[in-house]
Amino acid sequence: ARAAMRKMVKRLLKKYKYPPEDYEMAISTVISQCEMWTDNVDAEPVPAPTVFAYSYEREELGKVAEDRVGYGNKN
């Protein structure tokens, strides 16, 4: 499995023109991240964030910026 993963990662690195001199570091990083990910499969799942629906009043939409002030005015 590890050899197949190395082969897939190497293909992707070539496809996206990753510098060849950094292949080994990138491959080992990806493999170690995958190993850490599989070690945490038994961990408790993180709950999804709560989504809030925002409400607004129609009058709030009328003005989206400050009033225009001419250049040089100090008001």
C-alpha positions as CSV (number, residue, x, y, z in Angstrom):
1,A,0.0,0.0,0.0
2,R,2.8,2.4,0.9
3,A,4.5,1.8,-2.5
4,A,1.3,2.4,-4.4
5,M,0.8,5.6,-2.4
6,R,4.4,6.8,-3.2
7,K,3.7,6.1,-6.9
8,M,0.5,8.1,-6.8
9,V,2.0,11.0,-5.0
10,K,5.0,11.1,-7.3
11,R,2.7,11.2,-10.3
12,L,0.8,14.1,-8.9
13,L,4.1,15.9,-8.1
14,K,5.2,15.5,-11.7
15,K,1.8,16.5,-13.0
16,Y,1.8,19.8,-11.1
17,K,5.5,20.5,-11.8
18,Y,6.8,20.2,-8.3
19,P,10.6,20.6,-8.1
20,P,12.1,17.1,-8.5
21,E,14.8,17.7,-5.9
22,D,12.0,18.0,-3.3
23,Y,10.1,14.9,-4.2
24,E,11.4,12.7,-1.3
25,M,10.5,15.3,1.3
26,A,7.0,15.9,-0.1
27,I,6.3,12.1,-0.4
28,S,7.5,11.4,3.1
29,T,5.4,14.4,4.4
30,V,2.2,13.1,2.6
31,I,2.8,9.5,3.9
32,S,3.3,10.6,7.5
33,Q,0.2,12.8,7.3
34,C,-1.8,9.9,6.0
35,E,-0.5,7.7,8.8
36,M,-1.5,10.3,11.4
37,W,-4.9,10.5,9.8
38,T,-5.5,6.8,9.9
39,D,-4.3,6.7,13.6
40,N,-7.1,9.1,14.4
41,V,-9.9,7.1,12.8
42,D,-11.1,5.7,16.1
43,A,-11.1,9.1,17.7
44,E,-14.4,10.9,18.6
45,P,-15.7,12.8,15.5
46,V,-15.7,16.6,15.8
47,P,-19.2,18.0,15.6
48,A,-20.1,20.2,12.7
49,P,-20.3,23.9,13.4
50,T,-23.8,25.4,14.0
51,V,-25.0,27.4,11.1
52,F,-26.9,30.5,12.0
53,A,-29.4,32.2,9.7
54,Y,-29.2,35.9,9.9
55,S,-32.3,38.1,9.6
56,Y,-32.4,41.8,8.6
57,E,-34.8,44.6,8.2
58,R,-35.5,45.9,4.7
59,E,-34.6,49.5,5.8
60,E,-31.0,48.3,6.6
61,L,-30.4,47.5,3.0
62,G,-31.0,51.1,1.7
63,K,-27.7,52.5,2.7
64,V,-24.5,50.6,2.2
65,A,-21.9,53.4,2.4
66,E,-21.4,56.8,4.1
67,D,-22.6,60.0,2.5
68,R,-20.3,61.4,-0.2
69,V,-17.9,64.1,1.0
70,G,-16.1,66.2,-1.5
71,Y,-12.3,66.3,-1.6
72,G,-10.8,68.9,0.7
73,N,-13.8,69.3,3.0
74,K,-12.9,68.9,6.6
75,N,-16.4,67.9,7.7
